[in-house]
Amino acid sequence: MKHAGKAGQAGRKLIFWTLVLLLVAIGAGVVAVFIGSVITFLATGLVGLWILFALFTLYFFRDPNPRVPMEPNVIVAPAHGKVDLIDETDEPVFIGGRCKRVSIFLSVFNVHVQQAPVAGRVVLLKHTPGQYLNALKAESAAHNENVFLGLESKERPGEKIGVRLIAGLIARRILPWVGEGDEIARGERISLIQFGSRVDLYLPLATTITVKTGDKVVGGQTVVATRN
C-alpha cells in the first residue's frame, strides 16, 4: 500500500532526535558540573591565596610604638633591621663633608616604618631617581632611587644628621610623611618604604657609634650612637 510505514518512520525519527537532544542536554549538564567544580576549586584556591596575602600585608604594614629613650645625648635607629655597614664617608649635599655612616638593611619581615633619630627640623628633602638593585648590597645606596632627609637637631645646636631612605629590588615606593620645615620629635614616624629596603644614617664624626655590624635594631628605640 502506498506510503505504508511512513508514519512509524516519522515516529522513530522523532524518538531518535529527542534521544539525541536528551543525551546532549545530559552531556552539557555533566560538562557544566565539571566546569563548575573546576571553577569552585580555583575560586577556593584564589580565596585562600587572598587570605594569605591579606594576612601578610597586615603583618608587613604593622606599626608598633617604640619605647623612645629620653637620655639627652643619644641618637636612635631610624629603621628596624640589621646593621650591616658602619664606616666613614663623604656626604657633600647636607653634612658638607666627612661623616660617620650606619647602614641598616630591612628585609621583607622587618617593620618598614621609619622614625626620626633625633628631635629637630627637616631642612632638606631630596628625591633622587635611580636603579632598583638588591638592597641587601650596601653599594645599592649609591645607585638606587632614594629620598634624603636632612635634619637640624634641636638636641644639640648646629648638629646636622642625615637619613637616606633607599629603595630596593622589591621596594618601589618611598613615602615620606614629613616635609621641609616640619618639626619632628625623636622617635616620631617620618616615612614608609614598601618591602625590602635600606636606610642609611649619617652622623657627625664626633659621635660615638654604640652598635656593631650584625646587630638588630628597633627604629625609634635602639640607641645607635651617643654624643661626646
PEQUI-V552384 format. One record per helix or strand of 2 or more residues. SS is the DSSP state (H for helix, E for strand). FROM is the first residue (numbers start at 1). TO is the last residue. If there is no record, write none. Layout:
SS|FROM|TO ; SS|FROM|TO
//
This chain:
H|6|60 ; E|74|76 ; E|81|91 ; E|97|106 ; E|113|115 ; E|120|128 ; H|140|143 ; E|146|153 ; E|160|166 ; E|174|176 ; E|183|184 ; E|189|193 ; E|197|203 ; E|208|209 ; E|216|217 ; E|223|226
//
